[in-house]
Amino acid sequence: MPLYGYRCATCDKEFELLVRVSDTPACPTCGSTMLTQLVSRPAPEGRSKGLIQSARAQAAREGHFSHYGRSERPK
C-alpha cells in the first residue's frame, strides 16, 4: 500500500495515510472525504550508514553489543 499525503478541505489539516486503490480515504480529524492529494516531497539522501556507525560506537562505549553481528563483536 502506498503512503499518500492529503489536505482536508473541511478542517484544513494535512496528514499521511496508507491507502489501497479500492479505498476512499477519510480525514482522521473530522471524517470528511473531501481531500486533496498532495505532491510528495523527494526523500533526502540516505544517511543510515553514518547513523548506524555512530550508534554502534556509542553502544560499544556503553558496553552494549546485542545489536552487533557475531563477526562484528569484539573478542
Distance bins in CASP14 RR format, pairs under 12 A and 6 or more apart:
PFRMAT RR
TARGET T0000
AUTHOR 0000-0000-0000
RMODE 2
METHOD distances of the structure
MODEL  1
1 16 0 0 0 0 0 1 0 0 0 0 0
1 17 0 0 0 0 1 0 0 0 0 0 0
1 18 1 0 1 0 0 0 0 0 0 0 0
1 19 1 0 0 1 0 0 0 0 0 0 0
1 20 1 0 1 0 0 0 0 0 0 0 0
1 21 0 0 0 0 1 0 0 0 0 0 0
1 22 0 0 0 0 0 1 0 0 0 0 0
1 23 0 0 0 0 1 0 0 0 0 0 0
1 25 0 0 0 0 0 1 0 0 0 0 0
2 16 0 0 0 0 0 1 0 0 0 0 0
2 17 0 0 0 0 1 0 0 0 0 0 0
2 18 1 0 0 1 0 0 0 0 0 0 0
2 19 1 0 0 1 0 0 0 0 0 0 0
2 20 0 0 0 0 1 0 0 0 0 0 0
2 21 0 0 0 0 1 0 0 0 0 0 0
2 23 0 0 0 0 0 1 0 0 0 0 0
2 25 0 0 0 0 0 1 0 0 0 0 0
2 37 0 0 0 0 0 1 0 0 0 0 0
2 40 0 0 0 0 1 0 0 0 0 0 0
3 15 0 0 0 0 0 1 0 0 0 0 0
3 16 1 0 1 0 0 0 0 0 0 0 0
3 17 1 0 0 1 0 0 0 0 0 0 0
3 18 1 0 1 0 0 0 0 0 0 0 0
3 19 1 0 0 1 0 0 0 0 0 0 0
3 20 0 0 0 0 0 1 0 0 0 0 0
3 25 0 0 0 0 0 1 0 0 0 0 0
3 37 0 0 0 0 0 1 0 0 0 0 0
3 38 0 0 0 0 0 1 0 0 0 0 0
3 40 0 0 0 0 1 0 0 0 0 0 0
3 41 0 0 0 0 0 1 0 0 0 0 0
3 43 0 0 0 0 0 1 0 0 0 0 0
4 14 0 0 0 0 0 1 0 0 0 0 0
4 15 0 0 0 0 1 0 0 0 0 0 0
4 16 1 0 0 1 0 0 0 0 0 0 0
4 17 1 0 0 1 0 0 0 0 0 0 0
4 18 1 0 0 1 0 0 0 0 0 0 0
4 19 1 0 1 0 0 0 0 0 0 0 0
4 20 0 0 0 0 0 1 0 0 0 0 0
4 21 0 0 0 0 0 1 0 0 0 0 0
4 23 0 0 0 0 0 1 0 0 0 0 0
4 25 1 0 0 1 0 0 0 0 0 0 0
4 35 0 0 0 0 1 0 0 0 0 0 0
4 36 0 0 0 0 0 1 0 0 0 0 0
4 37 1 0 1 0 0 0 0 0 0 0 0
4 38 1 0 0 1 0 0 0 0 0 0 0
4 39 0 0 0 0 0 1 0 0 0 0 0
4 40 1 0 0 1 0 0 0 0 0 0 0
5 13 0 0 0 0 0 1 0 0 0 0 0
5 14 1 0 0 1 0 0 0 0 0 0 0
5 15 1 0 0 1 0 0 0 0 0 0 0
5 16 1 0 1 0 0 0 0 0 0 0 0
5 17 1 0 0 1 0 0 0 0 0 0 0
5 18 0 0 0 0 0 1 0 0 0 0 0
5 19 0 0 0 0 1 0 0 0 0 0 0
5 25 0 0 0 0 1 0 0 0 0 0 0
5 27 0 0 0 0 0 1 0 0 0 0 0
5 28 0 0 0 0 0 1 0 0 0 0 0
5 35 0 0 0 0 1 0 0 0 0 0 0
5 36 0 0 0 0 1 0 0 0 0 0 0
5 37 1 0 0 1 0 0 0 0 0 0 0
5 38 1 0 1 0 0 0 0 0 0 0 0
5 39 0 0 0 0 1 0 0 0 0 0 0
5 40 1 0 0 1 0 0 0 0 0 0 0
5 41 0 0 0 0 1 0 0 0 0 0 0
6 12 0 0 0 0 0 1 0 0 0 0 0
6 13 0 0 0 0 1 0 0 0 0 0 0
6 14 1 0 0 1 0 0 0 0 0 0 0
6 15 1 0 1 0 0 0 0 0 0 0 0
6 16 1 0 0 1 0 0 0 0 0 0 0
6 17 1 0 0 1 0 0 0 0 0 0 0
6 18 0 0 0 0 0 1 0 0 0 0 0
6 19 0 0 0 0 1 0 0 0 0 0 0
6 24 0 0 0 0 0 1 0 0 0 0 0
6 25 1 0 0 1 0 0 0 0 0 0 0
6 26 0 0 0 0 1 0 0 0 0 0 0
6 27 1 0 0 1 0 0 0 0 0 0 0
6 28 0 0 0 0 1 0 0 0 0 0 0
6 29 0 0 0 0 0 1 0 0 0 0 0
6 31 0 0 0 0 0 1 0 0 0 0 0
6 32 0 0 0 0 0 1 0 0 0 0 0
6 33 0 0 0 0 0 1 0 0 0 0 0
6 34 0 0 0 0 0 1 0 0 0 0 0
6 35 1 0 1 0 0 0 0 0 0 0 0
6 36 1 0 0 1 0 0 0 0 0 0 0
6 37 1 0 1 0 0 0 0 0 0 0 0
6 38 1 0 0 1 0 0 0 0 0 0 0
6 39 0 0 0 0 0 1 0 0 0 0 0
6 40 0 0 0 0 0 1 0 0 0 0 0
7 13 1 0 0 1 0 0 0 0 0 0 0
7 14 1 0 1 0 0 0 0 0 0 0 0
7 15 0 0 0 0 1 0 0 0 0 0 0
7 16 0 0 0 0 0 1 0 0 0 0 0
7 17 0 0 0 0 0 1 0 0 0 0 0
7 25 0 0 0 0 0 1 0 0 0 0 0
7 27 0 0 0 0 1 0 0 0 0 0 0
7 29 0 0 0 0 0 1 0 0 0 0 0
7 32 0 0 0 0 0 1 0 0 0 0 0
7 34 0 0 0 0 1 0 0 0 0 0 0
7 35 1 0 0 1 0 0 0 0 0 0 0
7 36 1 0 1 0 0 0 0 0 0 0 0
7 37 0 0 0 0 1 0 0 0 0 0 0
7 38 1 0 1 0 0 0 0 0 0 0 0
7 39 0 0 0 0 0 1 0 0 0 0 0
8 14 1 0 0 1 0 0 0 0 0 0 0
8 15 1 0 0 1 0 0 0 0 0 0 0
8 17 0 0 0 0 0 1 0 0 0 0 0
8 25 0 0 0 0 1 0 0 0 0 0 0
8 26 0 0 0 0 1 0 0 0 0 0 0
8 27 1 1 0 0 0 0 0 0 0 0 0
8 28 0 0 0 0 1 0 0 0 0 0 0
8 29 1 0 0 1 0 0 0 0 0 0 0
8 30 1 0 0 1 0 0 0 0 0 0 0
8 31 0 0 0 0 1 0 0 0 0 0 0
8 32 1 0 1 0 0 0 0 0 0 0 0
8 33 0 0 0 0 1 0 0 0 0 0 0
8 34 1 0 0 1 0 0 0 0 0 0 0
8 35 1 0 1 0 0 0 0 0 0 0 0
8 36 0 0 0 0 1 0 0 0 0 0 0
8 37 0 0 0 0 0 1 0 0 0 0 0
8 38 0 0 0 0 0 1 0 0 0 0 0
9 27 0 0 0 0 1 0 0 0 0 0 0
9 30 0 0 0 0 0 1 0 0 0 0 0
9 31 0 0 0 0 0 1 0 0 0 0 0
9 32 1 0 0 1 0 0 0 0 0 0 0
9 33 0 0 0 0 1 0 0 0 0 0 0
9 34 1 0 1 0 0 0 0 0 0 0 0
9 35 1 0 0 1 0 0 0 0 0 0 0
9 36 1 0 0 1 0 0 0 0 0 0 0
9 37 0 0 0 0 0 1 0 0 0 0 0
10 26 0 0 0 0 0 1 0 0 0 0 0
10 27 1 0 0 1 0 0 0 0 0 0 0
10 29 0 0 0 0 1 0 0 0 0 0 0
10 30 1 0 1 0 0 0 0 0 0 0 0
10 31 1 0 0 1 0 0 0 0 0 0 0
10 32 1 1 0 0 0 0 0 0 0 0 0
10 33 0 0 0 0 1 0 0 0 0 0 0
10 34 1 0 1 0 0 0 0 0 0 0 0
10 35 0 0 0 0 1 0 0 0 0 0 0
10 36 0 0 0 0 0 1 0 0 0 0 0
11 26 0 0 0 0 0 1 0 0 0 0 0
11 27 1 0 0 1 0 0 0 0 0 0 0
11 28 0 0 0 0 0 1 0 0 0 0 0
11 29 1 0 1 0 0 0 0 0 0 0 0
11 30 1 0 1 0 0 0 0 0 0 0 0
11 31 0 0 0 0 1 0 0 0 0 0 0
11 32 1 0 0 1 0 0 0 0 0 0 0
11 34 0 0 0 0 1 0 0 0 0 0 0
11 35 0 0 0 0 0 1 0 0 0 0 0
12 27 0 0 0 0 1 0 0 0 0 0 0
12 29 0 0 0 0 1 0 0 0 0 0 0
12 30 0 0 0 0 1 0 0 0 0 0 0
12 32 0 0 0 0 0 1 0 0 0 0 0
12 34 0 0 0 0 0 1 0 0 0 0 0
12 35 0 0 0 0 0 1 0 0 0 0 0
12 36 0 0 0 0 0 1 0 0 0 0 0
13 26 0 0 0 0 0 1 0 0 0 0 0
13 27 1 0 0 1 0 0 0 0 0 0 0
13 28 0 0 0 0 1 0 0 0 0 0 0
13 29 1 0 1 0 0 0 0 0 0 0 0
13 30 1 0 0 1 0 0 0 0 0 0 0
13 31 0 0 0 0 0 1 0 0 0 0 0
13 32 0 0 0 0 1 0 0 0 0 0 0
13 34 0 0 0 0 0 1 0 0 0 0 0
13 35 0 0 0 0 1 0 0 0 0 0 0
13 36 0 0 0 0 0 1 0 0 0 0 0
13 38 0 0 0 0 0 1 0 0 0 0 0
14 27 0 0 0 0 0 1 0 0 0 0 0
14 28 0 0 0 0 0 1 0 0 0 0 0
14 29 0 0 0 0 0 1 0 0 0 0 0
14 35 0 0 0 0 0 1 0 0 0 0 0
14 36 0 0 0 0 1 0 0 0 0 0 0
14 37 0 0 0 0 0 1 0 0 0 0 0
14 38 1 0 0 1 0 0 0 0 0 0 0
14 41 0 0 0 0 0 1 0 0 0 0 0
15 25 0 0 0 0 1 0 0 0 0 0 0
15 26 0 0 0 0 0 1 0 0 0 0 0
15 27 1 0 0 1 0 0 0 0 0 0 0
15 28 1 0 1 0 0 0 0 0 0 0 0
15 29 1 0 0 1 0 0 0 0 0 0 0
15 30 0 0 0 0 0 1 0 0 0 0 0
15 31 0 0 0 0 0 1 0 0 0 0 0
15 32 0 0 0 0 0 1 0 0 0 0 0
15 35 0 0 0 0 1 0 0 0 0 0 0
15 36 0 0 0 0 0 1 0 0 0 0 0
15 37 0 0 0 0 0 1 0 0 0 0 0
15 38 0 0 0 0 1 0 0 0 0 0 0
16 25 0 0 0 0 0 1 0 0 0 0 0
16 27 0 0 0 0 0 1 0 0 0 0 0
16 28 0 0 0 0 1 0 0 0 0 0 0
16 35 0 0 0 0 0 1 0 0 0 0 0
16 37 0 0 0 0 0 1 0 0 0 0 0
16 38 0 0 0 0 1 0 0 0 0 0 0
16 40 0 0 0 0 1 0 0 0 0 0 0
16 41 0 0 0 0 0 1 0 0 0 0 0
17 23 0 0 0 0 1 0 0 0 0 0 0
17 24 0 0 0 0 0 1 0 0 0 0 0
17 25 1 0 1 0 0 0 0 0 0 0 0
17 26 0 0 0 0 1 0 0 0 0 0 0
17 27 0 0 0 0 1 0 0 0 0 0 0
17 28 1 0 0 1 0 0 0 0 0 0 0
17 29 0 0 0 0 0 1 0 0 0 0 0
17 31 0 0 0 0 0 1 0 0 0 0 0
17 33 0 0 0 0 0 1 0 0 0 0 0
17 35 0 0 0 0 1 0 0 0 0 0 0
17 37 0 0 0 0 0 1 0 0 0 0 0
17 38 0 0 0 0 0 1 0 0 0 0 0
18 25 0 0 0 0 1 0 0 0 0 0 0
18 28 0 0 0 0 0 1 0 0 0 0 0
19 25 1 0 1 0 0 0 0 0 0 0 0
19 26 0 0 0 0 0 1 0 0 0 0 0
19 33 0 0 0 0 0 1 0 0 0 0 0
19 35 0 0 0 0 0 1 0 0 0 0 0
19 37 0 0 0 0 1 0 0 0 0 0 0
23 33 0 0 0 0 0 1 0 0 0 0 0
23 35 0 0 0 0 0 1 0 0 0 0 0
24 31 0 0 0 0 0 1 0 0 0 0 0
24 32 0 0 0 0 0 1 0 0 0 0 0
24 33 1 0 1 0 0 0 0 0 0 0 0
24 34 0 0 0 0 0 1 0 0 0 0 0
24 35 0 0 0 0 1 0 0 0 0 0 0
25 31 0 0 0 0 1 0 0 0 0 0 0
25 32 0 0 0 0 0 1 0 0 0 0 0
25 33 1 0 0 1 0 0 0 0 0 0 0
25 34 0 0 0 0 0 1 0 0 0 0 0
25 35 1 0 1 0 0 0 0 0 0 0 0
25 36 0 0 0 0 0 1 0 0 0 0 0
25 37 0 0 0 0 1 0 0 0 0 0 0
25 38 0 0 0 0 0 1 0 0 0 0 0
26 32 1 0 0 1 0 0 0 0 0 0 0
26 33 1 0 1 0 0 0 0 0 0 0 0
26 34 0 0 0 0 1 0 0 0 0 0 0
26 35 1 0 0 1 0 0 0 0 0 0 0
27 33 1 0 0 1 0 0 0 0 0 0 0
27 34 0 0 0 0 1 0 0 0 0 0 0
27 35 1 0 0 1 0 0 0 0 0 0 0
27 36 0 0 0 0 0 1 0 0 0 0 0
28 35 0 0 0 0 0 1 0 0 0 0 0
29 35 0 0 0 0 0 1 0 0 0 0 0
46 52 0 0 0 0 0 1 0 0 0 0 0
47 53 0 0 0 0 0 1 0 0 0 0 0
47 54 0 0 0 0 1 0 0 0 0 0 0
47 55 0 0 0 0 0 1 0 0 0 0 0
48 54 0 0 0 0 0 1 0 0 0 0 0
48 55 0 0 0 0 0 1 0 0 0 0 0
49 55 0 0 0 0 0 1 0 0 0 0 0
49 56 0 0 0 0 0 1 0 0 0 0 0
50 56 0 0 0 0 1 0 0 0 0 0 0
50 57 0 0 0 0 1 0 0 0 0 0 0
50 58 0 0 0 0 0 1 0 0 0 0 0
51 57 0 0 0 0 0 1 0 0 0 0 0
51 58 0 0 0 0 0 1 0 0 0 0 0
52 58 0 0 0 0 0 1 0 0 0 0 0
52 59 0 0 0 0 0 1 0 0 0 0 0
52 67 0 0 0 0 1 0 0 0 0 0 0
52 68 0 0 0 0 0 1 0 0 0 0 0
52 72 0 0 0 0 0 1 0 0 0 0 0
53 59 0 0 0 0 0 1 0 0 0 0 0
53 60 0 0 0 0 0 1 0 0 0 0 0
53 68 0 0 0 0 0 1 0 0 0 0 0
53 72 0 0 0 0 0 1 0 0 0 0 0
54 60 0 0 0 0 0 1 0 0 0 0 0
54 61 0 0 0 0 0 1 0 0 0 0 0
55 61 0 0 0 0 0 1 0 0 0 0 0
55 62 0 0 0 0 0 1 0 0 0 0 0
55 64 0 0 0 0 1 0 0 0 0 0 0
55 67 1 0 0 1 0 0 0 0 0 0 0
55 68 0 0 0 0 0 1 0 0 0 0 0
56 62 0 0 0 0 0 1 0 0 0 0 0
56 63 0 0 0 0 0 1 0 0 0 0 0
56 64 0 0 0 0 1 0 0 0 0 0 0
56 65 0 0 0 0 1 0 0 0 0 0 0
56 66 0 0 0 0 0 1 0 0 0 0 0
56 67 1 0 0 1 0 0 0 0 0 0 0
56 68 1 0 0 1 0 0 0 0 0 0 0
56 69 0 0 0 0 0 1 0 0 0 0 0
56 72 1 0 0 1 0 0 0 0 0 0 0
56 73 0 0 0 0 0 1 0 0 0 0 0
56 74 0 0 0 0 0 1 0 0 0 0 0
57 63 0 0 0 0 0 1 0 0 0 0 0
57 64 0 0 0 0 0 1 0 0 0 0 0
57 65 0 0 0 0 0 1 0 0 0 0 0
57 68 0 0 0 0 0 1 0 0 0 0 0
57 72 0 0 0 0 0 1 0 0 0 0 0
58 64 0 0 0 0 1 0 0 0 0 0 0
58 65 0 0 0 0 0 1 0 0 0 0 0
58 67 0 0 0 0 0 1 0 0 0 0 0
59 65 1 0 0 1 0 0 0 0 0 0 0
59 66 0 0 0 0 1 0 0 0 0 0 0
59 67 1 0 0 1 0 0 0 0 0 0 0
59 68 1 0 0 1 0 0 0 0 0 0 0
59 69 0 0 0 0 0 1 0 0 0 0 0
59 72 0 0 0 0 0 1 0 0 0 0 0
59 73 0 0 0 0 0 1 0 0 0 0 0
59 74 0 0 0 0 0 1 0 0 0 0 0
60 66 0 0 0 0 0 1 0 0 0 0 0
60 67 0 0 0 0 0 1 0 0 0 0 0
60 68 0 0 0 0 1 0 0 0 0 0 0
60 72 0 0 0 0 1 0 0 0 0 0 0
60 73 0 0 0 0 1 0 0 0 0 0 0
60 74 1 0 0 1 0 0 0 0 0 0 0
61 74 0 0 0 0 0 1 0 0 0 0 0
63 73 0 0 0 0 0 1 0 0 0 0 0
63 74 0 0 0 0 1 0 0 0 0 0 0
64 73 0 0 0 0 0 1 0 0 0 0 0
64 74 0 0 0 0 0 1 0 0 0 0 0
65 71 0 0 0 0 0 1 0 0 0 0 0
65 72 0 0 0 0 1 0 0 0 0 0 0
65 73 1 0 1 0 0 0 0 0 0 0 0
65 74 1 0 0 1 0 0 0 0 0 0 0
65 75 0 0 0 0 0 1 0 0 0 0 0
66 72 0 0 0 0 0 1 0 0 0 0 0
66 73 0 0 0 0 1 0 0 0 0 0 0
67 73 0 0 0 0 0 1 0 0 0 0 0
68 74 0 0 0 0 1 0 0 0 0 0 0
68 75 0 0 0 0 0 1 0 0 0 0 0
END
